[in-house]
Amino acid sequence: MTPAAAASVSGASVVARGWGWRHAGRRGWAVDGLDLRIEPGERVLLLGASGAGKSTLLHALAGVLGGDEEGEQRGQLLVNGAEPTAARGQAGLLLQDPDSQVILARVGDDVAFGCENLGVPREEIWRRVHDALDMVGLDLPLSHPTSALSGGQKQRLALAGVLAMRPGLLLLDEPTANLDPAGVLDVRDSVARVLEHSEATFIVIEHRVAIWQSLVNRVIVLDAAGGVLADGHPDDVLSLQGDRLAAAGVWVPGRGSGLTVPRRETRPASLSTSVPGSEPLLRTPGLAIARTRTDFVARDIDLTVHAGTALALTGPNGAGKSTLALTLAGLLKPAGGAVLAGPELADGADAEPIRWKSRQLLTRIGTVFQDPEHQFVAATVRAELAVGPRALNQPGPAITARVDQVLQRLRLDHLAEANPFTLSGGEKRRLSVGTVLATRPRLLVLDEPTFGQDLRTWREIVALLDELLREGTAVVAVSHDTDFVAALGDREYHLTGQAGPGVTSRAAVSR
């Protein structure tokens, strides 16, 4: 988008008067009593605890929240003086999952898709496509396959598709949550270039405040109890109200996680990986992994996982971290070599987890997928947590006690009767972690277990995993979260994204 074209887009105004929304199937209001006004051209960082309604507000502003069958609304929410559903062409929404927004097979067609739906003339569409790709710094041929893009490139592609529609209201919902550090900077810098030449109103949700702090001129913090907790210039809000915001779950820059995990000093020596001859729970002699039969991701992976230790799988987007995690969990067949369970983990079953039945996996290896919704099968949060214990034929009172314990520990007890698909992103992640904790497996394989978490819920997940580690549970976690790796990781295995000798392993955490 050329500077002249960007500047021609007028910013949209946003007004909320006592606005609230309650999802169907949930008792409480996701957002309630919201009163605010955002002037055209303002740049807003929207903060708040997990479940405070940030994503709900952005989806409402984009006009994609749903009708009466999806929930109940009260009060008034307006974009340029009209209901958001009547102003859909004026708002562009960028989501947190890069893969969920890639629609077509070629870069140019994908960027043009939104414009085509708006009925923009063909000649104008391709001018906009070129302008938008230039603005986000994605210097690729229009025919380049979208399947060959990295996570950061996919987010920039999605941003280009939004910009091509020339929205007056640019909405970003945690757009860097699933990206590696390089991808985070790519997306942030792309947005900075856009804002430099645009008059569009800008609202971004992000738990990690420091990424966007310099690009906004206003911070609005939603109160989980309803309304607005804080509102003002970023420096004023974050410095003068830092203690209050941190207590409410906001990641205030410069404060870190505030969590010290002394597990290395307290873990029983019998669980240490340094004990000579200790039998690993899992090992991978000569392991090779692949997404398809011909698409090898990495070779010569030689890992050991011991009881009571945490292994962090790190590396850039597309390097194969999730593929490796699913292979270790017995859900993908090795492309070469083997994944072998030690006697303690196998407990009489076959030595290869890929041969285990689902019931055998339940108490041995618990897996949390990158997308929480991929593992939800029940109509309520309580029923979801009970699926595993019921499959093990545990008695009713034991199931109830375990489910209640997990609900309380993960701050989901007030959502026990809610439909899992109506939860916020952070709440869905906590529920997905809870579903595997409910069966007490010996090994946890977690894919981005802390994404979408506020400071409080992040601490609780880390503390809970630390307790499990001290009790002897092993953890393998895919993560871009450096705070998480520093807090829990005994070892780090870094995938470079190159099949073969490029795959490296190194000790990364020292305390």
DARA-V240794 format. One record per backbone hydrogen bond with DSSP energy under -0.5 kcal/mol. CO is the residue of the C=O (numbers start at 1). NH is the residue of the N-H. E is the energy in kcal/mol with one decimal. If there is no record, write none. Layout:
co: [CO	CO]
nh: [NH	NH]
e: [E	E]
//
This chain:
co: [2	3	4	6	6	8	9	13	14	15	16	16	17	19	20	21	21	22	23	31	32	33	34	36	37	38	39	42	42	43	43	44	44	45	45	46	47	49	53	54	55	56	57	58	59	59	60	67	67	70	72	74	76	77	78	79	82	83	84	85	87	88	90	90	92	94	96	96	97	98	99	101	105	106	107	108	109	110	112	113	114	115	116	121	122	123	124	125	126	127	128	129	130	131	132	133	133	134	137	138	141	142	142	144	145	146	150	151	152	153	154	155	156	157	158	159	160	161	162	162	163	168	168	169	169	170	171	172	172	174	176	180	181	182	183	184	185	186	187	188	189	190	191	192	193	194	195	201	202	203	204	205	207	207	208	209	209	212	212	213	218	219	220	220	221	221	222	223	227	230	232	233	234	235	235	236	236	237	239	241	242	243	244	245	246	249	250	251	252	259	260	262	262	263	268	269	272	275	281	282	283	284	285	287	288	288	289	289	294	295	295	298	300	301	301	303	305	305	306	309	310	310	310	311	312	312	313	314	316	320	321	322	323	324	325	326	326	327	336	338	340	342	343	346	351	351	352	353	357	358	359	361	361	363	364	366	367	368	370	371	372	373	380	381	382	383	384	385	386	387	388	389	390	395	396	397	398	399	400	401	402	403	404	405	406	407	407	408	412	413	415	415	416	418	419	420	424	425	426	427	428	429	430	431	432	433	433	434	436	436	437	442	443	444	444	445	446	446	448	450	454	455	456	457	458	459	460	461	462	463	464	465	466	467	468	469	472	474	475	476	477	478	480	481	482	483	484	484	485	491	492	492	493	493	494	495	500	504	506	508]
nh: [6	7	8	9	199	10	199	80	38	78	18	36	76	34	74	30	31	72	26	21	227	35	19	16	39	14	42	44	202	217	218	46	204	47	220	206	222	52	57	58	59	60	61	62	64	65	63	70	71	24	22	20	17	84	15	82	79	86	87	88	90	91	168	169	171	173	98	178	100	101	102	103	146	110	111	112	113	113	116	117	118	120	119	125	126	127	128	129	130	131	132	133	134	135	136	137	138	137	139	140	144	108	109	107	148	149	154	155	156	157	158	159	160	161	162	163	164	165	165	167	166	12	201	92	171	203	94	174	205	177	179	184	185	186	187	188	189	190	191	192	193	194	195	196	197	197	198	170	44	172	46	174	209	251	211	212	213	215	216	216	45	232	47	222	229	230	49	226	223	221	219	237	238	239	240	240	241	241	242	245	246	247	248	250	249	455	252	209	255	261	262	265	266	267	271	272	275	278	342	305	340	287	338	301	335	336	297	298	296	291	292	289	302	287	303	284	281	282	309	475	312	490	491	477	314	493	479	495	319	324	325	326	327	328	329	331	332	330	288	340	283	346	347	349	341	353	355	356	361	362	363	364	365	442	443	445	369	447	372	374	375	376	384	385	386	387	387	389	390	391	392	394	393	399	400	401	402	403	404	405	406	407	408	409	410	412	413	411	415	416	381	418	382	381	422	423	428	429	430	431	432	433	434	435	436	436	437	438	439	441	440	474	366	446	476	368	448	478	451	453	458	459	460	461	462	463	464	465	466	467	468	469	470	471	473	472	308	444	311	446	313	448	482	485	486	487	488	489	489	312	494	506	314	495	504	316	503	494	492	510]
e: [-2.8	-2.5	-1.1	-1.6	-0.8	-0.6	-0.6	-2.3	-2.9	-2.8	-0.5	-1.7	-1.9	-2.3	-2.1	-1.8	-1.6	-2.8	-1.8	-2.2	-2.2	-0.6	-2.1	-2.8	-0.5	-2.4	-2.0	-0.5	-2.8	-2.2	-1.2	-0.6	-2.5	-0.6	-2.3	-0.8	-2.8	-2.2	-2.2	-2.0	-2.8	-2.0	-2.4	-1.8	-2.4	-0.5	-1.1	-1.6	-0.9	-2.5	-2.6	-2.5	-2.8	-0.5	-2.1	-1.5	-3.0	-1.7	-1.5	-0.5	-2.0	-1.2	-1.3	-1.9	-3.2	-3.3	-0.8	-0.6	-0.5	-1.1	-0.8	-0.6	-2.4	-2.3	-2.1	-1.9	-0.9	-0.6	-2.3	-1.7	-1.3	-2.2	-1.1	-2.3	-1.7	-1.3	-2.3	-2.5	-1.9	-2.2	-2.9	-2.3	-2.1	-2.2	-1.8	-0.5	-2.2	-0.8	-1.0	-1.6	-1.9	-2.7	-0.5	-2.3	-1.3	-1.4	-2.4	-1.9	-2.0	-2.4	-2.6	-2.4	-2.3	-2.1	-1.9	-2.7	-2.3	-0.6	-1.0	-0.6	-2.2	-2.1	-2.7	-2.7	-0.6	-2.6	-2.9	-0.8	-2.9	-1.5	-1.5	-2.4	-1.9	-2.1	-2.3	-2.6	-2.8	-1.9	-2.4	-2.3	-2.0	-1.9	-2.8	-1.7	-0.8	-1.0	-0.8	-3.4	-3.6	-2.6	-3.0	-1.8	-1.2	-0.6	-1.1	-1.3	-1.4	-1.9	-0.6	-0.9	-2.5	-1.9	-3.0	-0.6	-3.2	-1.3	-0.5	-2.2	-2.3	-3.1	-3.2	-2.7	-2.7	-1.9	-0.5	-1.8	-0.5	-1.2	-0.6	-2.6	-2.7	-2.1	-1.1	-2.6	-1.3	-3.1	-1.3	-0.8	-1.8	-0.5	-0.7	-0.9	-1.1	-2.4	-2.0	-1.6	-1.3	-2.0	-3.0	-2.9	-2.9	-1.4	-1.3	-2.7	-2.4	-1.1	-3.0	-1.4	-1.2	-2.1	-0.6	-2.7	-0.7	-1.8	-0.6	-2.0	-2.3	-1.7	-1.4	-2.4	-0.5	-2.2	-1.6	-2.6	-0.6	-3.3	-1.9	-2.9	-1.9	-2.6	-2.5	-2.5	-1.8	-2.6	-1.9	-2.6	-1.1	-1.3	-2.3	-0.5	-2.2	-3.0	-2.4	-2.0	-3.5	-0.7	-2.1	-1.8	-1.9	-1.5	-0.7	-1.0	-2.4	-0.9	-1.9	-3.1	-0.6	-1.6	-0.7	-1.6	-1.9	-1.1	-2.1	-2.0	-1.1	-0.6	-1.0	-0.5	-2.3	-2.0	-1.3	-2.0	-1.9	-2.1	-2.6	-2.3	-2.3	-2.8	-2.5	-1.9	-2.3	-2.7	-2.2	-2.2	-2.1	-3.1	-1.0	-1.2	-1.8	-1.2	-0.5	-1.8	-2.8	-1.7	-2.2	-1.2	-2.7	-1.9	-2.0	-2.4	-2.4	-2.0	-2.4	-2.0	-0.8	-0.7	-1.7	-1.7	-1.0	-0.7	-1.3	-2.7	-2.7	-0.6	-3.1	-2.7	-0.7	-3.1	-1.0	-1.4	-2.5	-2.2	-2.0	-2.3	-2.5	-2.9	-2.3	-2.5	-2.3	-2.0	-2.0	-2.3	-2.3	-1.4	-2.5	-1.4	-0.9	-2.8	-2.9	-3.0	-3.0	-2.6	-1.0	-2.3	-2.4	-2.0	-2.2	-0.5	-1.9	-2.9	-0.6	-1.7	-2.3	-0.6	-1.4	-0.6	-1.9	-0.5	-1.1	-0.5]
//
